[in-house]
Amino acid sequence: MNIIVCIKQVPDTTEVKINPQTGTLIREGVPSIMNPDDKGGLEFALQLKDQYGAHVTVITMGLPQADAILREALAMGVDRAILLTDRKLGGADSLATSSSLAGALRTMDYDLIVTGRQAIDGDTAQVGPQIAEHLDIPQVSYLEALEFDGQKTFTLRKQTEDGYQVLQVDAPCLVTVLASAVKPRYMNVRGIVEAYDREVEVWGADRIDVAEDKIGKTGSPTSVMKAFPKSLKPAGETLEVSPEEAVEIIVGKLKERHII
Ligand SMILES: Cc1cc2nc3c(=O)[nH]c(=O)nc-3n(C[C@H](O)[C@H](O)[C@H](O)COP(=O)(O)OP(=O)(O)OC[C@H]3O[C@@H](n4cnc5c(N)ncnc54)[C@H](O)[C@@H]3O)c2cc1C
């Protein structure tokens, strides 16, 4: 069984700060990590490797420094690591990101593709489902548990708003995984030492199977018009009063501020 896990390097915070002048993310001083949901997905893949001898590949699209999360994945036990990096891929929105990743996946053998449910920086939760659509394979999102019959069928538990669903899907398919579903293993000491000697394959845009107008800025139908930090609201005032008194107080406050 061939499993490919898509992993993304993200800032180690959910409080992403934005430069109010330029509208871009402030990355200085914020360490980077492997996106937590992706680490959960990687653990599911490594458990399938432990049980069935699956071959596990990780792929990331990003800047050269994303090499760090690929080496972390190698230290956790993956077999192959790919860094997809090219200026032509820069400025991609979620559609161009998924087109590029699907372009890479098209050139590889896979039974199961694993992504995180959501990246903690971009936060769209679109990339996994979009990859499945590009490749025309079934997808199950919000994965909490997974069993394999050893042949070609996965039994999957998917979180829903008010409970869960159990589904059966045949390979090849794509799943998006929740970080809360599984506790990722630690890197082992031997793995850490060896990870730095192992090869990370570096792929450019010419190595993937996708039209040039579907990648990078050209392949991005959306653009960020404005980015700004959330303004802090002052603490509100709570009053226990009748509706009539409430109307009087609200009207009084609005008059006080010359709003009415
Ligand atoms: C107009 C526009 C321009 C942008 N320009 C840039 C830019 O110049 N530089 C930049 O860094 N970002 C840029 N972004 C952000 C970039 O588009 C997102 O980071 C990317 O689309 C992933 O979306 P997400 O973070 O919401 O991922 P989600 O959809 O929330 O991620 C779900 C899962 O998909 C997988 N995944 C997502 N991204 C990757 C990846 N890169 N590699 C491997 N797996 C992945 C992971 O498994 C992840 O858990 C831009 C966005 C827009 C809208």
Ligand as a Chemical Component Dictionary entry (heavy atoms), coordinates in Angstrom:
data_LIG
# 
_chem_comp.id                   LIG 
_chem_comp.type                 NON-POLYMER 
_chem_comp.pdbx_formal_charge   0 
_chem_comp.three_letter_code    LIG 
# 
loop_
_chem_comp_atom.comp_id 
_chem_comp_atom.atom_id 
_chem_comp_atom.alt_atom_id 
_chem_comp_atom.type_symbol 
_chem_comp_atom.charge 
_chem_comp_atom.model_Cartn_x 
_chem_comp_atom.model_Cartn_y 
_chem_comp_atom.model_Cartn_z 
_chem_comp_atom.pdbx_ordinal 
LIG C1  C1  C 0 -4.523 35.364 -3.130 1  
LIG C2  C2  C 0 -3.710 34.544 -2.214 2  
LIG C3  C3  C 0 -2.345 34.639 -2.298 3  
LIG C4  C4  C 0 -1.566 33.881 -1.474 4  
LIG N1  N1  N 0 -0.243 33.994 -1.592 5  
LIG C5  C5  C 0 0.534  33.279 -0.790 6  
LIG C6  C6  C 0 1.949  33.390 -0.895 7  
LIG O1  O1  O 0 2.460  34.139 -1.696 8  
LIG N2  N2  N 0 2.714  32.630 -0.075 9  
LIG C7  C7  C 0 2.131  31.789 0.841  10 
LIG O2  O2  O 0 2.858  31.119 1.588  11 
LIG N3  N3  N 0 0.800  31.641 0.942  12 
LIG C8  C8  C 0 -0.013 32.371 0.161  13 
LIG N4  N4  N 0 -1.344 32.255 0.282  14 
LIG C9  C9  C 0 -1.889 31.278 1.224  15 
LIG C10 C10 C 0 -1.997 29.928 0.534  16 
LIG O3  O3  O 0 -2.899 30.033 -0.512 17 
LIG C11 C11 C 0 -2.515 28.893 1.514  18 
LIG O4  O4  O 0 -1.517 28.725 2.455  19 
LIG C12 C12 C 0 -2.774 27.575 0.793  20 
LIG O5  O5  O 0 -3.747 27.723 -0.185 21 
LIG C13 C13 C 0 -3.281 26.530 1.742  22 
LIG O6  O6  O 0 -4.523 26.941 2.245  23 
LIG P1  P1  P 0 -4.802 26.748 3.774  24 
LIG O7  O7  O 0 -3.616 27.220 4.527  25 
LIG O8  O8  O 0 -6.116 27.380 4.051  26 
LIG O9  O9  O 0 -4.852 25.178 3.903  27 
LIG P2  P2  P 0 -6.061 24.231 4.316  28 
LIG O10 O10 O 0 -6.950 24.026 3.156  29 
LIG O11 O11 O 0 -6.677 24.680 5.597  30 
LIG O12 O12 O 0 -5.180 22.931 4.538  31 
LIG C14 C14 C 0 -5.742 21.634 4.593  32 
LIG C15 C15 C 0 -4.645 20.639 4.439  33 
LIG O13 O13 O 0 -4.119 20.687 3.104  34 
LIG C16 C16 C 0 -2.733 20.370 3.123  35 
LIG N5  N5  N 0 -1.961 21.513 2.627  36 
LIG C17 C17 C 0 -2.320 22.802 2.556  37 
LIG N6  N6  N 0 -1.320 23.544 2.034  38 
LIG C18 C18 C 0 -0.313 22.694 1.790  39 
LIG C19 C19 C 0 1.000  22.836 1.261  40 
LIG N7  N7  N 0 1.475  24.018 0.885  41 
LIG N8  N8  N 0 1.783  21.730 1.138  42 
LIG C20 C20 C 0 1.309  20.507 1.512  43 
LIG N9  N9  N 0 0.086  20.309 2.030  44 
LIG C21 C21 C 0 -0.714 21.391 2.154  45 
LIG C22 C22 C 0 -2.365 20.083 4.571  46 
LIG O14 O14 O 0 -2.484 18.691 4.797  47 
LIG C23 C23 C 0 -3.442 20.847 5.337  48 
LIG O15 O15 O 0 -3.683 20.345 6.621  49 
LIG C24 C24 C 0 -2.157 32.999 -0.528 50 
LIG C25 C25 C 0 -3.541 32.924 -0.441 51 
LIG C26 C26 C 0 -4.313 33.689 -1.264 52 
LIG C27 C27 C 0 -5.808 33.590 -1.150 53 
# 
loop_
_chem_comp_bond.comp_id 
_chem_comp_bond.atom_id_1 
_chem_comp_bond.atom_id_2 
_chem_comp_bond.value_order 
_chem_comp_bond.pdbx_ordinal 
LIG C1  C2  SING 1  
LIG C2  C3  SING 2  
LIG C2  C26 DOUB 3  
LIG C3  C4  DOUB 4  
LIG C4  N1  SING 5  
LIG C4  C24 SING 6  
LIG N1  C5  DOUB 7  
LIG C5  C6  SING 8  
LIG C5  C8  SING 9  
LIG C6  O1  DOUB 10 
LIG C6  N2  SING 11 
LIG N2  C7  SING 12 
LIG C7  O2  DOUB 13 
LIG C7  N3  SING 14 
LIG N3  C8  DOUB 15 
LIG C8  N4  SING 16 
LIG N4  C9  SING 17 
LIG N4  C24 SING 18 
LIG C9  C10 SING 19 
LIG C10 O3  SING 20 
LIG C10 C11 SING 21 
LIG C11 O4  SING 22 
LIG C11 C12 SING 23 
LIG C12 O5  SING 24 
LIG C12 C13 SING 25 
LIG C13 O6  SING 26 
LIG O6  P1  SING 27 
LIG P1  O7  DOUB 28 
LIG P1  O8  SING 29 
LIG P1  O9  SING 30 
LIG O9  P2  SING 31 
LIG P2  O10 DOUB 32 
LIG P2  O11 SING 33 
LIG P2  O12 SING 34 
LIG O12 C14 SING 35 
LIG C14 C15 SING 36 
LIG C15 O13 SING 37 
LIG C15 C23 SING 38 
LIG O13 C16 SING 39 
LIG C16 N5  SING 40 
LIG C16 C22 SING 41 
LIG N5  C17 SING 42 
LIG N5  C21 SING 43 
LIG C17 N6  DOUB 44 
LIG N6  C18 SING 45 
LIG C18 C19 SING 46 
LIG C18 C21 DOUB 47 
LIG C19 N7  SING 48 
LIG C19 N8  DOUB 49 
LIG N8  C20 SING 50 
LIG C20 N9  DOUB 51 
LIG N9  C21 SING 52 
LIG C22 O14 SING 53 
LIG C22 C23 SING 54 
LIG C23 O15 SING 55 
LIG C24 C25 DOUB 56 
LIG C25 C26 SING 57 
LIG C26 C27 SING 58 
# 
